[in-house]
Every structure is written in structure tokens, then in C-alpha cells.
Amino acid sequence: MHRNTEPVRLEPLTEGNLTLLLDAAVADADPLEVMPPVDGAPGWNAARRDAFLDFHRGRALRAEHPVEYTYLIAVGDRIVGAARLQPGEDGLEAGVWIGRSDRGRGVGRAVAEQLRAVAVEIGAHQVVATTTVDNSAARKLLWSATSTVDGGTVTAKLALD
């Protein structure tokens, strides 16, 4: 696998670029990797596409009091995934999904660094991330954080102060 050499940047999610995020998800991710489960046949059917759009409209794109800050992950001129920061009791919870074609190429590390900078700008004192014990790529990104394991779940907390 070749390392990414193109610039990686985060772009705030807007109604205008939401369909670009959907296109990236449909092209390069399983629905269960990028959104809550939806009843019905597996795959990217019309109902699941609508649910993806509704999910983001109900969270980051809410007119009043968005639930989270969501960003498109751009590599060069391509949208390859999404990153989010959601305020919570322990700080900002970070979440990332990257399309399969761009995994293992250094995109996640660049995104993690940028999310940390955004969290500092927002005024957060800590970022929290949760993954599974089997997700070795995510665990590598969390190596500098204080981590705890509970069954199959790893929770990492990174102090920003």
C-alpha cells in the first residue's frame, strides 16, 4: 500500500457538500461503517441513502444546537470520509471513517492531528475516542492517549491542556 502524498484537509459539513459525503460512503464504505443500522436488505439501497442524509441533517446540520461538528475528509480533490467531534461529559468525542481505498495510507494520522487542533480551537480540554480491540488502525492513532479496555471496547482519552 502506498502512503498518501496529497494534502489531507477537513472541510465543515454543509447542506451543499452533504451529497459528496454520501457519494464517498456509497463508493467506498459499508453502511454499517458510516451510520447507525437501518432495517432492510443490506447495502446502499434508496432507504439507506435517505437515512444517511437524514442522520447528518439531524446531527451536524440542525439549524439550532447541532449535536456534533462534522467534517468531510478531503485528500487532494477527493472526499474520502468524515470526521466528527461531539461534545460530551468527558470532552469532545472524536469519530472517523475513511473509505476502504484510503485506509492504511496515513490519512487517519493527518485527520487525528487536525481534529486535535480543531478541538483546541473549540476550547476542549480533552478528546475521547472509542473503538474495538480488533481495530488495530484506530488503536495506533490512539497510542499517545490514556486508554482503558472494557471487554471488546477501547476508550482513549487525550488531554489537550
VEXGU-948257 format. One record per atom (N, C-alpha, C): residue number from 0; residue in one letter; atom name; x, y, z. Coordinates in steps of 0.1 Angstrom, whole numbers, m for minus. Each point is the difference from the previous one (the first is absolute). Layout:
BEGIN
PAGU    n  res  atom     px     py     pz
PAGU  NUM    A    CA      X      Y      Z
...
REM end
This chain:
BEGIN
PAGU    n  res  atom     px     py     pz
PAGU    0    M     N      8    m12      0
PAGU    0    M    CA     m8     12      0
PAGU    0    M     C      9     12      0
PAGU    1    H     N     m3     10     m9
PAGU    1    H    CA      8     12     m1
PAGU    1    H     C     m5     10     10
PAGU    2    R     N      9      8      6
PAGU    2    R    CA     m3     11      9
PAGU    2    R     C     m6     11     m8
PAGU    3    N     N    m10      7      6
PAGU    3    N    CA     m6     11     m6
PAGU    3    N     C     10     12     m1
PAGU    4    T     N      1      6    m11
PAGU    4    T    CA      9     12     m2
PAGU    4    T     C     m8     13     m3
PAGU    5    E     N    m13     m1     m1
PAGU    5    E    CA     m9     11     m3
PAGU    5    E     C     m4      7     14
PAGU    6    P     N     m3     13     m1
PAGU    6    P    CA     m4      6     13
PAGU    6    P     C    m13     m5      5
PAGU    7    V     N     m1     m2     13
PAGU    7    V    CA    m12     m4      7
PAGU    7    V     C     m5     12      7
PAGU    8    R     N    m13      2     m2
PAGU    8    R    CA     m6     12      7
PAGU    8    R     C    m14     m4      5
PAGU    9    L     N     m5      7     10
PAGU    9    L    CA    m14     m1      5
PAGU    9    L     C     m8     12     m5
PAGU   10    E     N    m12     m3     m5
PAGU   10    E    CA     m9     10     m5
PAGU   10    E     C    m13     m1      8
PAGU   11    P     N     m5     10      6
PAGU   11    P    CA    m12     m1      8
PAGU   11    P     C    m11     m5     m9
PAGU   12    L     N     m8     m9      6
PAGU   12    L    CA    m12     m5     m8
PAGU   12    L     C    m10     11     m1
PAGU   13    T     N     m6      1    m12
PAGU   13    T    CA    m11      9     m3
PAGU   13    T     C    m10     m7     m8
PAGU   14    E     N    m12      6     m1
PAGU   14    E    CA    m10     m6     m9
PAGU   14    E     C      5     m1    m14
PAGU   15    G     N      9     10     m4
PAGU   15    G    CA      5      0    m14
PAGU   15    G     C      9    m11     m3
PAGU   16    N     N      8     m6     10
PAGU   16    N    CA      9    m10     m3
PAGU   16    N     C     m4    m14      6
PAGU   17    L     N    m12      0      6
PAGU   17    L    CA     m5    m13      6
PAGU   17    L     C     m1    m11    m10
PAGU   18    T     N     m4      3    m12
PAGU   18    T    CA     m1    m11    m10
PAGU   18    T     C     13     m5     m5
PAGU   19    L     N     11      8      1
PAGU   19    L    CA     13     m4     m3
PAGU   19    L     C      5    m11     10
PAGU   20    L     N     m4      2     13
PAGU   20    L    CA      3     m9     10
PAGU   20    L     C     m8    m13     m2
PAGU   21    L     N    m12      1     m3
PAGU   21    L    CA     m8    m12     m4
PAGU   21    L     C      6     m8    m11
PAGU   22    D     N      4      7    m11
PAGU   22    D    CA      7     m6    m11
PAGU   22    D     C     12     m8      4
PAGU   23    A     N      8      6      9
PAGU   23    A    CA     13     m6      5
PAGU   23    A     C     m4    m13      8
PAGU   24    A     N    m10      1      8
PAGU   24    A    CA     m4    m11      8
PAGU   24    A     C     m5    m12     m9
PAGU   25    V     N     m8      3     m9
PAGU   25    V    CA     m6    m10     m9
PAGU   25    V     C     11     m7     m8
PAGU   26    A     N     10      8     m5
PAGU   26    A    CA     10     m5     m8
PAGU   26    A     C     11     m8      7
PAGU   27    D     N      1      2     13
PAGU   27    D    CA     12     m6      6
PAGU   27    D     C     m1     m4     15
PAGU   28    A     N    m13     m2      5
PAGU   28    A    CA     m2     m4     13
PAGU   28    A     C    m13     m8      1
PAGU   29    D     N      0     m8     10
PAGU   29    D    CA    m13     m8      3
PAGU   29    D     C     m8     10      9
PAGU   30    P     N    m13     m1     m2
PAGU   30    P    CA     m9      9      8
PAGU   30    P     C      2     m1     15
PAGU   31    L     N      3    m12      5
PAGU   31    L    CA      2     m2     14
PAGU   31    L     C     13      6      5
PAGU   32    E     N      9      4     m9
PAGU   32    E    CA     12      7      4
PAGU   32    E     C     m2     15      2
PAGU   33    V     N    m11      5     m5
PAGU   33    V    CA     m1     15     m1
PAGU   33    V     C    m13      5      6
PAGU   34    M     N     m9     m8      5
PAGU   34    M    CA    m13      5      5
PAGU   34    M     C     m6    m11      9
PAGU   35    P     N    m10      4      8
PAGU   35    P    CA     m7    m11      7
PAGU   35    P     C     m7     m9     m9
PAGU   36    P     N     m3    m12      5
PAGU   36    P    CA     m7    m10     m8
PAGU   36    P     C    m14      4     m4
PAGU   37    V     N     m4     m4    m12
PAGU   37    V    CA    m13      2     m6
PAGU   37    V     C     m6    m13     m4
PAGU   38    D     N    m13     m2      4
PAGU   38    D    CA     m6    m13     m3
PAGU   38    D     C     m1     m1    m16
PAGU   39    G     N      0    m13     m4
PAGU   39    G    CA     m2     m3    m14
PAGU   39    G     C     12     m7     m6
PAGU   40    A     N      0     m2    m13
PAGU   40    A    CA     10     m7     m7
PAGU   40    A     C     14      7      2
PAGU   41    P     N     11     m7      1
PAGU   41    P    CA     13      6      1
PAGU   41    P     C      3      8    m12
PAGU   42    G     N     10      9      1
PAGU   42    G    CA      5      8    m11
PAGU   42    G     C     m6     14      0
PAGU   43    W     N      5      7    m10
PAGU   43    W    CA     m5     14     m2
PAGU   43    W     C    m12      1     m8
PAGU   44    N     N    m12     m4      5
PAGU   44    N    CA    m12      2     m7
PAGU   44    N     C     m5     14      2
PAGU   45    A     N    m12      4     m6
PAGU   45    A    CA     m5     13      1
PAGU   45    A     C     m3      4     14
PAGU   46    A     N     m6     m9      8
PAGU   46    A    CA     m4      3     14
PAGU   46    A     C     13      3      8
PAGU   47    R     N     10     m8     m2
PAGU   47    R    CA     12      3      8
PAGU   47    R     C      7     13     m4
PAGU   48    R     N      0      3    m13
PAGU   48    R    CA      5     13     m4
PAGU   48    R     C     m7     12      6
PAGU   49    D     N    m14     m1      0
PAGU   49    D    CA     m8     10      6
PAGU   49    D     C      3      1     15
PAGU   50    A     N      2    m12      7
PAGU   50    A    CA      3      0     14
PAGU   50    A     C     13      6      3
PAGU   51    F     N     10     m2     m9
PAGU   51    F    CA     13      7      2
PAGU   51    F     C     m1     15      0
PAGU   52    L     N     m7      5    m10
PAGU   52    L    CA     m3     15     m1
PAGU   52    L     C     m7      5     12
PAGU   53    D     N    m11     m7      4
PAGU   53    D    CA     m8      4     12
PAGU   53    D     C      9      0     12
PAGU   54    F     N      8    m11      2
PAGU   54    F    CA      9     m1     11
PAGU   54    F     C      8     13      2
PAGU   55    H     N      7      4    m11
PAGU   55    H    CA      9     12      1
PAGU   55    H     C     m8     13      2
PAGU   56    R     N    m12      0     m7
PAGU   56    R    CA     m8     12      2
PAGU   56    R     C     m5      2     14
PAGU   57    G     N     m2    m12      7
PAGU   57    G    CA     m5      1     13
PAGU   57    G     C     11      1     11
PAGU   58    R     N     12      0     m4
PAGU   58    R    CA     11      2      9
PAGU   58    R     C      8     12     m2
PAGU   59    A     N      9      0    m10
PAGU   59    A    CA      9     11     m3
PAGU   59    A     C     m7     12     m7
PAGU   60    L     N    m11     m3     m7
PAGU   60    L    CA     m6     10     m9
PAGU   60    L     C    m13      6      6
PAGU   61    R     N     m2     m3     13
PAGU   61    R    CA    m12      5      7
PAGU   61    R     C      1     15      0
PAGU   62    A     N    m11      7     m3
PAGU   62    A    CA      0     15      0
PAGU   62    A     C      4      5     14
PAGU   63    E     N     m6     m6     10
PAGU   63    E    CA      3      5     14
PAGU   63    E     C      7    m11      8
PAGU   64    H     N     10      3      7
PAGU   64    H    CA      7     m9      9
PAGU   64    H     C      4    m14     m7
PAGU   65    P     N      9      1    m10
PAGU   65    P    CA      5    m13     m5
PAGU   65    P     C      6     m9     10
PAGU   66    V     N     m2    m13     m2
PAGU   66    V    CA      5    m10     10
PAGU   66    V     C     15     m2     m1
PAGU   67    E     N      6      3    m12
PAGU   67    E    CA     14     m3     m2
PAGU   67    E     C      5     10    m11
PAGU   68    Y     N     13      1      0
PAGU   68    Y    CA      7      6    m11
PAGU   68    Y     C      5    m11    m10
PAGU   69    T     N     m4      1    m12
PAGU   69    T    CA      4    m11    m10
PAGU   69    T     C      8      7    m11
PAGU   70    Y     N     10     m7     m5
PAGU   70    Y    CA      9      5    m10
PAGU   70    Y     C      2    m11    m11
PAGU   71    L     N      0      4    m12
PAGU   71    L    CA      3     m9    m11
PAGU   71    L     C     15     m1      0
PAGU   72    I     N      5    m12     m3
PAGU   72    I    CA     15     m2     m1
PAGU   72    I     C      3      0    m15
PAGU   73    A     N      8     10     m4
PAGU   73    A    CA      4      1    m14
PAGU   73    A     C     15     m3     m1
PAGU   74    V     N      2     m8    m10
PAGU   74    V    CA     14     m4     m4
PAGU   74    V     C      2      6    m14
PAGU   75    G     N      8     10     m2
PAGU   75    G    CA      0      7    m13
PAGU   75    G     C    m13      5     m3
PAGU   76    D     N     m6     m4    m11
PAGU   76    D    CA    m13      5     m4
PAGU   76    D     C    m11    m10      2
PAGU   77    R     N      3    m11      8
PAGU   77    R    CA    m10    m11      2
PAGU   77    R     C     m5      0     14
PAGU   78    I     N    m13     m2      2
PAGU   78    I    CA     m5     m2     13
PAGU   78    I     C      1    m15      3
PAGU   79    V     N      7     m4     12
PAGU   79    V    CA      3    m14      3
PAGU   79    V     C     m6     m4     13
PAGU   80    G     N     m7      8      7
PAGU   80    G    CA     m6     m4     13
PAGU   80    G     C     m5     12      8
PAGU   81    A     N     m2     m2     13
PAGU   81    A    CA     m5     10      8
PAGU   81    A     C      6     m1     14
PAGU   82    A     N      1     11      7
PAGU   82    A    CA      5      1     14
PAGU   82    A     C    m10      8      8
PAGU   83    R     N     m1     m3     13
PAGU   83    R    CA    m10      8      8
PAGU   83    R     C      6      2     14
PAGU   84    L     N     m5     10      6
PAGU   84    L    CA      3      3     14
PAGU   84    L     C    m14      3      6
PAGU   85    Q     N     m3     m8     10
PAGU   85    Q    CA    m13      2      7
PAGU   85    Q     C      2      3     15
PAGU   86    P     N     m5     11      4
PAGU   86    P    CA      1      4     14
PAGU   86    P     C     m6    m10     10
PAGU   87    G     N      7     m4     10
PAGU   87    G    CA     m5     m9     10
PAGU   87    G     C      5      3     14
PAGU   88    E     N     m3     m8     10
PAGU   88    E    CA      4      2     14
PAGU   88    E     C     15      0      1
PAGU   89    D     N      7     m9     m7
PAGU   89    D    CA     14     m1      2
PAGU   89    D     C      8      8    m10
PAGU   90    G     N     m6      8     m8
PAGU   90    G    CA      7      8    m10
PAGU   90    G     C     m6     m2    m14
PAGU   91    L     N      7      3    m10
PAGU   91    L    CA     m5     m2    m14
PAGU   91    L     C      3    m15     m4
PAGU   92    E     N    m11     m7     m4
PAGU   92    E    CA      2    m13     m5
PAGU   92    E     C      3      0    m15
PAGU   93    A     N     11     m6     m3
PAGU   93    A    CA      5      0    m14
PAGU   93    A     C     m5    m13     m7
PAGU   94    G     N     m4      1    m13
PAGU   94    G    CA     m3    m11     m8
PAGU   94    G     C      4      2    m14
PAGU   95    V     N      5    m10     m7
PAGU   95    V    CA      5      1    m13
PAGU   95    V     C     m4    m12     m8
PAGU   96    W     N     m3      2    m13
PAGU   96    W    CA     m1    m12     m9
PAGU   96    W     C      7      5    m13
PAGU   97    I     N      8     m9     m5
PAGU   97    I    CA      8      2    m12
PAGU   97    I     C     m4    m11    m10
PAGU   98    G     N     m2      3    m13
PAGU   98    G    CA     m4     m9    m10
PAGU   98    G     C     11    m11     m1
PAGU   99    R     N     m3    m12     m3
PAGU   99    R    CA      9    m11     m1
PAGU   99    R     C     12      2     m8
PAGU  100    S     N     m2      7    m11
PAGU  100    S    CA     12      3    m10
PAGU  100    S     C     10      9      6
PAGU  101    D     N     m3      7     10
PAGU  101    D    CA     10     10      6
PAGU  101    D     C      4     m4     14
PAGU  102    R     N     m4    m12      5
PAGU  102    R    CA      5     m5     13
PAGU  102    R     C     14     m5     m1
PAGU  103    G     N      8      2     11
PAGU  103    G    CA     13     m4      0
PAGU  103    G     C     10      8     m8
PAGU  104    R     N     m4     12     m3
PAGU  104    R    CA      9      9     m8
PAGU  104    R     C      4     13      7
PAGU  105    G     N     m2      0     13
PAGU  105    G    CA      3     12      8
PAGU  105    G     C    m10     11      1
PAGU  106    V     N    m12     m3     m6
PAGU  106    V    CA    m11     10      0
PAGU  106    V     C     m5      2     15
PAGU  107    G     N     m2    m11      6
PAGU  107    G    CA     m5      0     14
PAGU  107    G     C      9      8      9
PAGU  108    R     N     13     m1     m1
PAGU  108    R    CA      9      7      9
PAGU  108    R     C     m1     15     m3
PAGU  109    A     N     m1      4    m13
PAGU  109    A    CA     m2     14     m3
PAGU  109    A     C    m13      6      5
PAGU  110    V     N    m10     m8     m1
PAGU  110    V    CA    m13      4      5
PAGU  110    V     C      0      1     16
PAGU  111    A     N      6     m9      7
PAGU  111    A    CA      1      0     14
PAGU  111    A     C      7     13      5
PAGU  112    E     N     11      4     m7
PAGU  112    E    CA      7     12      3
PAGU  112    E     C     m9     12     m2
PAGU  113    Q     N     m7      0    m11
PAGU  113    Q    CA     m9     12     m3
PAGU  113    Q     C    m12      0     10
PAGU  114    L     N     m5    m11      3
PAGU  114    L    CA    m11      0     10
PAGU  114    L     C      4      5     13
PAGU  115    R     N     12     m3      4
PAGU  115    R    CA      6      5     13
PAGU  115    R     C      1     15     m1
PAGU  116    A     N      4      5    m11
PAGU  116    A    CA      2     15     m1
PAGU  116    A     C    m14      6      0
PAGU  117    V     N    m10     m6     m6
PAGU  117    V    CA    m14      6      0
PAGU  117    V     C     m5     m1     14
PAGU  118    A     N      2    m10      8
PAGU  118    A    CA     m5     m2     13
PAGU  118    A     C      6     11      9
PAGU  119    V     N     13      3     m2
PAGU  119    V    CA      6     11      8
PAGU  119    V     C     m6     13     m3
PAGU  120    E     N     m3      3    m13
PAGU  120    E    CA     m6     12     m5
PAGU  120    E     C    m14      2      7
PAGU  121    I     N     m7    m11      1
PAGU  121    I    CA    m14      0      6
PAGU  121    I     C      1      2     15
PAGU  122    G     N     11     m2      6
PAGU  122    G    CA      2      2     14
PAGU  122    G     C     m1    m13      8
PAGU  123    A     N      1    m11     m6
PAGU  123    A    CA     m1    m13      7
PAGU  123    A     C     13     m2      8
PAGU  124    H     N     m2     m7     11
PAGU  124    H    CA     12     m4      9
PAGU  124    H     C      4    m14     m2
PAGU  125    Q     N     m9     m8     m7
PAGU  125    Q    CA      3    m14     m2
PAGU  125    Q     C     m8     m6    m12
PAGU  126    V     N      6     m9     m7
PAGU  126    V    CA     m6     m7    m11
PAGU  126    V     C     m1    m15      4
PAGU  127    V     N    m12     m6     m2
PAGU  127    V    CA     m3    m14      3
PAGU  127    V     C     m3     m7    m13
PAGU  128    A     N      6    m12     m1
PAGU  128    A    CA     m3     m8    m12
PAGU  128    A     C     m3    m15      5
PAGU  129    T     N     m9     m6     m6
PAGU  129    T    CA     m3    m14      3
PAGU  129    T     C      1     m9    m12
PAGU  130    T     N      6    m11      1
PAGU  130    T    CA      1    m10    m11
PAGU  130    T     C     m1    m14      6
PAGU  131    T     N      2     m9     m9
PAGU  131    T    CA      0    m14      4
PAGU  131    T     C     15     m5      2
PAGU  132    V     N      2    m10      8
PAGU  132    V    CA     13     m6      2
PAGU  132    V     C      6     m5    m13
PAGU  133    D     N     m9     m4    m10
PAGU  133    D    CA      4     m5    m13
PAGU  133    D     C      4     10    m10
PAGU  134    N     N     m3     13      3
PAGU  134    N    CA      3     11    m10
PAGU  134    N     C     14      5      2
PAGU  135    S     N     10     m7     m5
PAGU  135    S    CA     14      3      2
PAGU  135    S     C      4     14     m6
PAGU  136    A     N     m6      3    m11
PAGU  136    A    CA      3     13     m6
PAGU  136    A     C     m4     12      9
PAGU  137    A     N    m12     m1      6
PAGU  137    A    CA     m5     10      9
PAGU  137    A     C      9      0     13
PAGU  138    R     N      3    m11      5
PAGU  138    R    CA      8     m1     12
PAGU  138    R     C     14      6     m2
PAGU  139    K     N      6     m1    m12
PAGU  139    K    CA     13      6     m3
PAGU  139    K     C     m2     15      1
PAGU  140    L     N    m11      6     m5
PAGU  140    L    CA     m2     14      1
PAGU  140    L     C     m1      5     14
PAGU  141    L     N     m5     m9      9
PAGU  141    L    CA     m3      4     14
PAGU  141    L     C     12     m3      9
PAGU  142    W     N     12     m4     m5
PAGU  142    W    CA     11     m4      9
PAGU  142    W     C      4     10     10
PAGU  143    S     N     m1     13     m3
PAGU  143    S    CA      5     10     10
PAGU  143    S     C    m11      3     10
PAGU  144    A     N    m12     m5     m1
PAGU  144    A    CA    m11      3      9
PAGU  144    A     C      0    m11     12
PAGU  145    T     N     m6      4     11
PAGU  145    T    CA     m2     m9     11
PAGU  145    T     C    m12     m9     m4
PAGU  146    S     N      3    m13     m1
PAGU  146    S    CA    m11     m9     m4
PAGU  146    S     C     m4    m10     10
PAGU  147    T     N    m12     m4      0
PAGU  147    T    CA     m5    m11      8
PAGU  147    T     C     m8    m10     m9
PAGU  148    V     N      1    m12      5
PAGU  148    V    CA     m7    m11     m8
PAGU  148    V     C    m11     m6      9
PAGU  149    D     N    m12     m1     m5
PAGU  149    D    CA    m11     m6      7
PAGU  149    D     C     m7    m10    m10
PAGU  150    G     N      3    m12      2
PAGU  150    G    CA     m5    m11     m9
PAGU  150    G     C      7      2    m14
PAGU  151    G     N     m8      3    m10
PAGU  151    G    CA      5      2    m13
PAGU  151    G     C      1     14     m4
PAGU  152    T     N     m2      9      9
PAGU  152    T    CA      0     15     m3
PAGU  152    T     C     12      7      6
PAGU  153    V     N      7      8     m8
PAGU  153    V    CA     11      8      5
PAGU  153    V     C     m5     15      0
PAGU  154    T     N      2      6     11
PAGU  154    T    CA     m3     14      2
PAGU  154    T     C     13      8      2
PAGU  155    A     N      3     10     m8
PAGU  155    A    CA     12      8      1
PAGU  155    A     C     m3     14      4
PAGU  156    K     N      7      6      9
PAGU  156    K    CA     m2     14      3
PAGU  156    K     C     13      7     m1
PAGU  157    L     N      0     11     m8
PAGU  157    L    CA     12      8     m3
PAGU  157    L     C     m2     14      6
PAGU  158    A     N      8      4     10
PAGU  158    A    CA     m1     13      6
PAGU  158    A     C      6     10    m10
PAGU  159    L     N     m6     11     m1
PAGU  159    L    CA      4     11     m9
PAGU  159    L     C      7     11      7
PAGU  160    D     N      0      0     13
PAGU  160    D    CA      6     11      8
PAGU  160    D     C     15     m2      2
REM end
